[in-house]
């Protein structure tokens, strides 16, 4: 009799758990569910607060850094524009003074342009200062200024022009090692004044009693596709001199090659790279 009684009791319990809501309310089931939901809501709220406390400072920091970076970039761009305007005005004054023959005023104006934060104007102004120094027979100052201009500019059209002009000043008096160090990088593939640098290097070798090595370079210039006509013609003449055993006459050619063009390099605008590129060619033509 005990088992049927237990089954009846458990059966009653199972039925009781599925009672309609009116009975569940009577036994406090709704209040219990509300308590569970309230606890769960509080847990979620606490979790959200914890996440907010963890990530909001990071997000605010990232936003602040981004804002500071944007303002810094804007400020830098504004400063660059201002410096370029100052350099442009000073550079123009230097050109006008040089055209009028006032070399001291030109040197001062080009110095002002070189002292600004504009790298393009700085390199060109240094080259103009070097040209003024040559007019005043200050070869050492000109060499220093050309070297500085070559280091300042990131544009190979300008930097290689300055480096080549510096090498021209040393062709007939510099050491072979120093001139090879200066000219060999300029004579590499895809450099803007490769042919002119090769010609200068061949001339240096010839002056240092290395006619065979010089002849090899001159022959390459004879056969090159992108070699200026004047360079090709001079190379033909040099090969004939070497073959005839009269290459000593090249020293006179070298003396002329060391002379720089009188035409000033224009300001760094749209035409500046082309003008800078033509400068060494004009020097070579003057030879």
N, C-alpha and C positions, 0 to 999 in steps of 0.2 A: 504493500500500500504506500510505502515511502516514495518509490520511484514515480508512480503516477502523480503523486502530490507535487514532487519537484518539477516534473514536466509541466504540470499545470501552472506552477508559479512562474517558471521561465517563459512559458508561452504568454502568460499575462504581461510579463516585462517587455517582450518583443512587440506585442500589440500596443503597449502603452507608449513605446518610443515613436510610434507612427500615429499618434492621436492628432485630431484636427487642431488648428491654431488656437481655437478657444480654450482647449485643454492645456496646450503648451503654455499659453499665457498664464493660465491659472497656476502652473507649476514654476513660473519664473524663467522659462527657456528664452524668451525674447530679451529679457534683461541680460542674460548671460551672453547672448550673441552680440548685443550692443557693447558689452564690456570688451569682448575680443576685438571687435572692429575698432573701438577707440584705442586699444593698446597698439594694434597694427598701424593705425594712423599716426600715433605718436612716434612709433619706431621709424616709420617712413620720414616723418618730419625731422627727427633727430639725424637720420642718415643724410638727408638733403642739406641740413645745416652743416654737418661735418664735411661734406663734399664742398660746400660753398666756402667754408673757412679754409680748406686746403687749396682750392684752385683759384678763387677770386684774387688773392694777392698776386699769384703767378700771372694770371691774365692781365691784371692791372699793370704789372711790371713790364710785360711784353708790349702792351699798348703804349706805355710811357717811352720805352726804348725806341719803338717804331716812330713815335711822334718826334722825339729828339733827333733821330736819324734823318727824318724828312726835313726838319727845320735846319739841321746842320748842312745837308746837301744843298738846300735852297740858298743858305747863307754863303756856302762855298762858290756856288754858281754865280751869285751876285758879285762876290769879291773878284772872281776871275773876269767877269765882264768889265768891272770897274778898272782892274789892272790893265786889261787889253786896251781900253779906251785911253788910259794915260800913256801907255806905251806907243799907241798909234800916233797920238798928238806929238809926243817927243820925237818919234822916228821921223815924222814928216818935217818937223823943224830942222832936224839934222840933214835931211835930204836937201832942203831949201838952202841951208847955210853952206853945204858942200858945193851945190851948184853955183852959188855966188862967190865961191873961193874963200869963204870964212872957215878955215879948217879948225880953228880952236873952238868956235861956236858949234861947229858940226860935231866935234869930239865930245863936247859937253852934252849936247842934246842926245847923241847916241848913247852916252853913258847913262843918262836918265832913263832911256828906254830899256837899257840892259838891266837896270836896277829894279825893274818892276817884276811882278810875278808871272808875266806872260812868257812862257818858254819859247814860243815861236818868234816873238819880237826880240827876245833876249839874244837868241842865236844870231839873227840877222843884224841886230845892232852891234854885236861883238865883231861880226865880219866887217861891218862898215867902219868901226873903230880901227880895225886892223888896216883897212885901206887908207884911212887918214894917217895912221902911223907910218905906212910906207911912203906916203906923200911927204912926210917930214923926215924921211930917211931913218926911221926907228925900226929897223928890221927885227930886232929881238922882241920888241913890244908887239909887233905885228904877228910874229910866230906864236907868241904866248896867247894872243887874242884869238887867232885862228884855232889853236888847239882847244881853248876853252869853249869856243862856239861849237866845235865838233862834239864835245862831251855833253853840251847842254841840250842840243836838239835830238828828238827821237825820230825825226823824219830823215831817212837816209839821203833824200835829195838835197837836204840842207847840210846835214852832218858830214856826208862824204865830200861835198863841195868844199867845206871848210878844211877838212883833213887833207884834201888834195892840194889846196892852195898852200897849206903849211908845208907839205912835202916839196912843192915847187920851189919854196924859198931855200931849201936845203940841198937841192939836187946837185949843185956844183961845189958844195962845201961840207955836206953832212957825211957821216960814216956810212959804210955799206950796210952794216947791221941795223943801224937806226932807220935808214931809209927802207930797207926791206921790211922791217917791222911796221912801218907806216903804210907802205904801198901794197904789200901782198894782200891784206884784207880787202882793200879797195878794188883789187883786180880779180876778186872771186866772181863766180857765176851770179848773175842777176843783180849785181851792184850797178847803180845808175851811171857811174863813170868808169866802167871796167876798162874800156879801150884806152882811155887817157891814162889810167893808172898803169896799165901794162906798158904803154909807151914810155912813161916816166921810169918804170922799173928797168926796162931794157936799156934806157939811156944811162941809168946809174950803173948797171953792170958793165956797159961799154966804157964808162969813165974809170971803172975800177979794174981795167985790163981783163975783162971776161967777155971777149967778143963772141965766142961760140954760144954762150948762154944767152947773150943779148940777141944774137941772130935768130935763135929759136923763137923768141918772143916776137921779133919783128916779122918773121915768116907767118906766125899765127895771125898777126894783124893784117898781113897781106891777104890772107885767105878768109878772114872772118866775114860773116854776113852782116853783122850789125856794127861794123866799124865805120866811123865817119870818113868821108872821102879824104879830108885833109890828113887824118891820121894814117890812112892807107898810103897816101902819096909820100908822106915822110918816112914811113916804114920801107917803102920801095927804095927811097934814096939811101936810107941807112944800110940796107942789105947790100946795095951796090958799093957803098963806101967800105963796108967790112970785106966784101969779096975782093975789092981792089987793094986792100991793105992800107987804106987811107982814112981809117975810122977816127984818127986823131982830130979830124976837122969837126967832129961832132960837138966838141966843147963849145964852139960858137953857137951851135943850135941850142945846147943846154942853157947857155946864158940867156938866150931869148926866152926859153921855156919858163925860166924862173920869174919872168915878169908877169904881173897880174893885170887883168883888164881894168881900165879906168871907169867902166860903166858901173854905177852903184847898184847893189842888189835891191830890188823894190820891196815894199812892205808885204808882210805875209797875208795876202788876200788870195783871190782865186787864181791870179796869174803868178803868184809868188813861187810856187814849186817849179813851174816851167821856166821862170826867169832864173831861179837858182840853178836849174839844170843846164841852162845855156851858158852860165858864167864860166865853168871850166872849159867848155867848148870854145868860147870866145878867147880864152887865154891860150888854148892850143892853137887857134887860128892865127893869133898874133905871132906865134913862133915862126 
